[in-house]
Amino acid sequence: MFGRPHRTVFIPQHIPDFNMLVSRLKHDTNSKAVFNFYINNCVYNKALKRTMYLSIYFLHYDLELWVIQSMLFFLFFLNSKEICSDEIGGKIVMCPLCDKKCGFWKLNTTCNSSWQSHLFDNVATVFFAIFMGIWVTLFLEFWKRRQARLEYEWDLVDFEEEQQQLQLRPEYESKCTKSKENPITKEMEPYLPVTSKCARSCLSGATVLLWISLIIACIIGVIAYRLAVYAAFASIMKDSPTNHLEVVGPYITPQLATSVTASCINFVIIMILNLMYERVAVWITDMEIPKTHLEYENKLTVKMFLFQFVNYYSSCFYVAFFKGKFVGYPGKYAYMFGSTLRNEECDPGGCLIELTTQLVIVMTGKQVWGNIQEALLPWVMNWWGSRKARSHPESLYSRWEQDHDLQSFGQLGLFYEYLEMVIQFGFITLFVASFPLAPLLALLNNIIEVRVDAWKLTTQFRRPVAAKAHSIGAWEEILNGMAVLSVVTNAFIVAFTSDMMPRLVYMYAYQPQGEMNMKGYINNSLSVFNISEIPDRSRPEEGENPAWFNSSITTCR
């Protein structure tokens, strides 16, 4: 705009002249000459010469501005607008979410959680999930190409066969007391009888199933905790005692408190079970007496991955695909194993925000704890191991003794690094539709991880012995399987966990012409129930209902 805002306005209709001005501004330091150039070429030069130059900018075009506003409004506010509205969400009375301790509530009380949920549960998430499916495929294909190039450069094309034939594990040779003639080499070699091998494999499989069952039992325990503690949080927070907390107070709800505490408990259980199972997995793999080092690593890989897959992802699968699907309806609610614990429901905004909370806590906690453990634990052990040497003069503590006191990298040193990366790969692919920021967190973690591993290998561990490897072994097949599974899980999340697809169907197929809200969708997706028909076991106790509730309200949703 040129001139005083209340008097003189210049509309830059002569775009070539304006572009010429901008071009001159970039290269001509004489701003007065450039300004005079444009003054002499504009249609309003007389008015401009009599006024003061304030600023220059394009005016909005109404049509384009409306399109941009509609897109941004649709992406971030449309799905929560009706819930937050006093005219729509404020007039919808919802049935109690738990027995006895929960009262009636209005739909607009979930305004904040619905808005937070829609930050990830929108149309852009669908396209991002499709993009991640393509990225996973390209990532694995490019890795195969790089692996083949390295295999050729290091002359490892036939290394796997040589390893199978020549590199027997010393433990295999010492524990196998029987020998037989090799039909190819005609030499006697140790072997493990078939009956003994089958018995050991069955015992190993039964042990793995036992530990997986233990994980499932822990998950059921966490679910029971969620059901029990939700009623307590609802009773405590019915008068909004958290509102006095600055910034976060209004956002703390019984659903959020239950989700966060349950996720933290689940994370602690995951870490404890991992610590215990690592020793069990190594023990049962040693018990099977694998023949070669490659066979040993592959068997240990399968056992560890199966356990950690169930351990890390089972709670996420529960929230994504099972929570809120078996709750029943008012008057006939479903209860956990016939107990007094009523199955939990999803927030009106959907279960996606709870899945996001679960992923953030478990994924971030695992990364932080892993980096602390990798950096701090070796340093503490080295410090404790060299405590005697610190009392002697430096000349008596030779370099080879200092290196000997460092931690041993071990044969399975890289195994745990691979396991950590594969579990992280699962977090950023299996549930990326619910938490699009997961790849960013993984990137930040990997930037730190590279530095931590470099410091750890050069200062806290003995120099590792180099060894040939034909490929990444069983990890390649695991990554391929997770890539296929990620397509299925993200499709299921978009189709069943997210409310985006039903909303889009309503918007483009059933929404009345000219109506720009989801009032009809909300009214038709929430069934009506007579309050008088609620059974006594589900009816709120005296004093649990809010002050606005009275006898004139006869129905709830």
C-alpha positions, -999 to 999 in steps of 0.1 A, spaced: 0 0 0 12 35 -8 3 67 11 -16 72 42 -38 41 50 -70 62 55 -65 83 23 -45 70 -6 -43 34 -17 -24 20 -46 -35 -13 -61 -7 -29 -82 -26 -38 -113 4 -34 -136 21 -66 -127 50 -63 -152 58 -29 -138 57 -42 -103 79 -72 -111 103 -48 -127 104 -28 -95 111 -59 -74 139 -69 -98 154 -35 -96 152 -35 -58 173 -67 -57 202 -53 -77 200 -15 -73 212 0 -40 198 34 -49 163 29 -35 153 65 -44 160 59 -80 141 27 -80 112 44 -62 111 73 -87 112 48 -115 80 32 -103 64 65 -95 68 77 -130 53 45 -145 22 40 -123 -12 54 -130 -15 70 -96 18 90 -98 3 123 -88 -13 110 -57 18 91 -48 41 121 -52 19 141 -27 21 114 0 44 93 20 56 58 10 47 34 38 47 -2 24 40 -22 -7 21 -56 -8 -5 -74 -27 -41 -74 -17 -60 -106 -10 -80 -122 -37 -113 -133 -22 -117 -166 -39 -81 -179 -33 -83 -166 3 -115 -185 9 -100 -217 -5 -69 -214 18 -90 -206 49 -114 -235 41 -84 -260 38 -68 -249 70 -101 -248 88 -110 -283 76 -76 -297 86 -75 -284 121 -108 -272 134 -138 -287 115 -140 -320 133 -138 -304 167 -160 -273 160 -193 -290 166 -181 -307 198 -168 -274 212 -199 -255 202 -223 -246 230 -252 -248 205 -243 -284 195 -219 -301 219 -231 -281 249 -267 -294 244 -258 -331 241 -258 -349 275 -237 -380 275 -242 -411 297 -218 -419 325 -185 -435 314 -182 -457 345 -205 -472 371 -214 -453 403 -185 -429 404 -191 -412 370 -218 -387 365 -235 -373 334 -215 -349 313 -218 -327 282 -201 -334 249 -183 -301 248 -163 -309 279 -141 -330 255 -133 -300 233 -96 -299 241 -90 -336 236 -110 -336 203 -89 -307 190 -57 -325 201 -69 -357 184 -77 -339 152 -41 -326 150 -32 -361 139 -65 -375 128 -71 -356 96 -69 -360 59 -32 -352 57 -25 -383 79 -40 -406 53 -16 -393 26 13 -394 50 5 -431 58 5 -438 20 38 -419 17 54 -439 45 43 -472 28 61 -461 -3 92 -449 17 95 -483 36 95 -502 3 121 -479 -13 142 -480 19 144 -518 19 151 -520 -18 179 -494 -17 194 -513 13 194 -545 -7 212 -528 -35 238 -514 -11 242 -547 6 248 -565 -28 274 -538 -37 293 -543 -4 290 -581 -7 307 -579 -41 334 -554 -31 344 -574 -1 343 -608 -20 316 -623 2 293 -638 -25 300 -674 -14 309 -667 22 277 -681 36 284 -716 23 320 -715 35 308 -704 69 283 -732 71 310 -758 62 340 -746 81 330 -724 111 315 -748 136 309 -735 170 333 -748 197 304 -754 220 288 -776 193 319 -797 189 324 -801 227 288 -810 235 281 -834 207 296 -867 218 285 -887 187 301 -885 153 291 -896 118 307 -895 83 301 -865 62 288 -879 28 306 -851 9 339 -847 26 341 -883 38 353 -871 72 340 -878 106 322 -849 122 302 -844 154 264 -843 152 234 -839 174 208 -868 173 174 -859 159 155 -869 190 177 -847 212 174 -818 187 135 -821 187 133 -822 224 155 -792 228 135 -772 202 102 -781 219 115 -770 253 128 -738 237 95 -730 220 75 -737 251 97 -713 271 92 -685 245 54 -691 246 55 -690 284 72 -656 284 49 -642 257 19 -654 278 35 -635 307 35 -604 286 -1 -608 277 -10 -613 314 8 -581 322 -11 -563 295 -44 -576 309 -32 -563 343 -26 -529 329 -61 -529 313 -76 -538 346 -57 -509 362 -71 -486 335 -106 -497 343 -102 -494 380 -84 -461 382 -106 -443 357 -135 -442 381 -112 -429 408 -98 -401 385 -134 -393 374 -145 -389 410 -115 -368 420 -117 -345 389 -155 -340 388 -151 -305 402 -121 -297 380 -95 -295 408 -67 -293 382 -78 -259 368 -55 -241 392 -25 -256 375 -11 -231 350 -9 -241 313 -16 -278 316 -44 -277 342 -74 -274 319 -61 -302 296 -59 -328 324 -89 -351 321 -97 -385 336 -90 -400 302 -56 -383 299 -46 -391 335 -56 -427 330 -38 -430 297 -6 -414 308 -2 -434 341 -11 -467 324 14 -460 296 41 -452 322 33 -484 341 34 -504 309 68 -489 300 82 -500 333 69 -535 328 84 -536 293 118 -526 306 117 -552 335 106 -580 312 132 -572 286 160 -573 312 148 -607 324 141 -623 290 175 -614 275 192 -639 299 165 -665 292 168 -661 254 206 -666 255 201 -696 278 175 -715 257 196 -707 225 227 -722 241 205 -752 251 196 -759 215 233 -762 206 233 -745 172 259 -758 148 274 -726 134 277 -690 145 252 -679 118 226 -704 130 231 -693 166 226 -657 157 195 -664 136 179 -685 164 186 -659 190 173 -632 166 140 -649 161 135 -655 199 144 -620 209 124 -603 182 92 -623 189 94 -615 225 102 -578 221 76 -574 193 49 -586 217 64 -567 246 66 -533 229 37 -534 205 9 -554 222 -4 -525 242 -4 -503 210 -24 -530 192 -49 -531 221 -55 -494 220 -56 -492 182 -79 -522 174 -96 -535 205 -102 -506 230 -138 -492 227 -150 -520 204 -166 -542 231 -183 -517 255 -219 -526 249 -245 -498 252 -263 -480 280 -284 -505 299 -263 -534 288 -227 -526 292 -199 -552 287 -177 -561 317 -142 -575 319 -144 -613 325 -178 -608 342 -163 -587 369 -174 -553 382 -149 -535 359 -168 -521 329 -149 -521 296 -135 -487 288 -147 -465 260 -129 -442 236 -131 -405 239 -157 -389 216 -128 -377 195 -116 -413 191 -89 -436 205 -62 -422 182 -50 -396 207 -46 -423 233 -26 -444 209 -5 -414 202 1 -409 240 11 -446 243 35 -444 214 51 -411 227 58 -425 262 70 -460 251 91 -449 221 106 -418 238 112 -436 270 129 -465 253 152 -442 233 162 -421 263 167 -452 286 186 -470 259 211 -441 254 215 -437 291 221 -474 295 246 -476 267 266 -446 278 264 -448 316 265 -485 324 299 -492 306 314 -461 322 303 -471 357 315 -507 352 349 -495 339 352 -471 368 344 -498 393 367 -523 377 397 -500 377 393 -487 413 423 -508 424 446 -494 397 438 -458 407 457 -464 439 489 -472 420 513 -448 402 505 -443 365 538 -459 355 527 -493 370 494 -492 351 504 -500 316 484 -494 285 475 -530 278 463 -533 314 440 -503 309 426 -518 277 421 -551 294 400 -535 322 376 -521 295 344 -539 288 344 -567 262 324 -560 231 315 -597 228 302 -617 199 267 -603 203 277 -567 206 261 -557 173 231 -580 178 216 -556 204 223 -526 182 204 -543 153 176 -552 177 173 -516 189 171 -503 153 145 -529 142 122 -521 172 125 -484 163 118 -492 127 86 -508 139 75 -478 158 79 -454 128 62 -478 104 35 -498 121 17 -469 138 28 -439 118 -8 -430 109 -15 -423 146 17 -404 153 33 -388 123 60 -372 144 75 -407 151 100 -405 122 112 -371 135 118 -385 170 136 -414 154 159 -391 134 168 -371 165 175 -402 185 197 -416 157 217 -384 156 224 -388 193 228 -426 190 257 -423 165 276 -400 188 270 -421 219 280 -453 201 312 -437 187 322 -425 222 313 -459 237 333 -480 212 364 -458 213 366 -452 251 346 -478 270 351 -511 252 380 -531 241 388 -529 204 364 -554 187 377 -581 165 366 -577 128 345 -605 114 331 -612 80 293 -612 74 274 -622 43 244 -601 51 224 -588 80 210 -623 84 175 -629 97 170 -591 103 164 -587 65 134 -610 65 121 -594 97 123 -560 81 105 -572 51 78 -587 72 74 -555 92 71 -535 60 42 -557 48 26 -556 83 29 -518 84 7 -514 53 -20 -535 70 -18 -518 104 -19 -483 90 -48 -492 67 -67 -506 96 -59 -475 118 -73 -452 91 -103 -475 84 -113 -486 120 -95 -465 146 -98 -431 130 -131 -414 126 -118 -396 94 -133 -420 68 -169 -420 82 -167 -382 85 -156 -379 49 -183 -402 37 -209 -381 55 -194 -348 43 -194 -358 6 -224 -381 4 -249 -372 31 -242 -336 42 -271 -312 33 -261 -288 6 -248 -255 19 -242 -268 54 -206 -265 66 -207 -284 98 -209 -320 111 -240 -316 132 -259 -343 113 -229 -367 117 -228 -362 155 -265 -366 159 -267 -398 139 -235 -414 153 -246 -410 190 -277 -431 199 -303 -418 223 -311 -437 256 -337 -430 283 -320 -422 316 -348 -439 335 -338 -473 320 -302 -472 333 -298 -501 357 -290 -494 394 -254 -508 391 -246 -482 364 -265 -453 378 -243 -425 393 -242 -422 431 -257 -392 450 -235 -362 445 -216 -375 415 -238 -356 389 -228 -320 380 -249 -290 392 -265 -284 358 -281 -319 357 -318 -320 368 -349 -341 363 -359 -323 331 -331 -341 313 -346 -375 303 -321 -388 277 -284 -393 273 -262 -404 244 
